Amino acid sequence: MQSINITHEDEADPVVYIVDDVEQVQDVVQLILEKEGIQSLTFNSGEEFLAQNVISEVGCLLLDNQMPGMKGLQVQTELLKRDNPIPIIFISGDSRYNEVADAVRDGAFYFLQKPFARTELLSLVREAIDASKTLSRRKQQSRQYQLLLKELTAREHEVYRLVTEGLTNKAIADSLNISNGTVEFHRANMMKKLNARSFADLMEIRKADKG
């Protein structure tokens, strides 16, 4: 399948956010990351972290679960409400099993128990950053598909929907009570507007369209 012609904006540099009420932990983790050339920012609480105007989706969040004020799980819940998919690596020395299960169920990338090894931390951070880049590209692609879909007329969108449901041109014509030639006309226009060259391309768009 030929790829659909979708442009990509410049990808942001990844940022690792370190949220822990123990400054010694912040300093040690930040030093480990800096030695590897990984940009990081530190915060003393979940409230301070969430108060930022912009939280990058590219990177990851190293989040202590047991903190005064907002707990790590509460920060995770708030990010979910904001539809920010940044991967979260929980770090904690005192977390019960049910809290770990809740975090993983809600999409946490990993739960890292203190004390942890430098190599383990770096491996997880790199994996989380790679995952965030992949997700960010998918979200950007989905947004661009949505813009293309808005260019379709109402009839073209009907044809697009029925084509991606697997209907033949004849079945579409019968469903919409139009001629086969009219279906072919709208289908050609729809394919052109969506920069789609094949049925597989259309299904890629439909998958993104459904989220």
Secondary structure, 3 states (H helix, E strand, C coil): CCCCCCCCCCCCCCEEEEECCCHHHHHHHHHHHHHCCCCEEEECCHHHHHCCCCCCCCEEEEEECCCCCCCHHHHHHHHHHCCCCCCEEEEECCCCHHHHHHHHHCCCCEEEECCCCHHHHHHHHHHHHHHHHHHHHHHHHHHHHHHHHCCCCHHHHHHHHHHHCCCCHHHHHHHHCCCHHHHHHHHHHHHHHCCCCCHHHHHHHHHHHCC
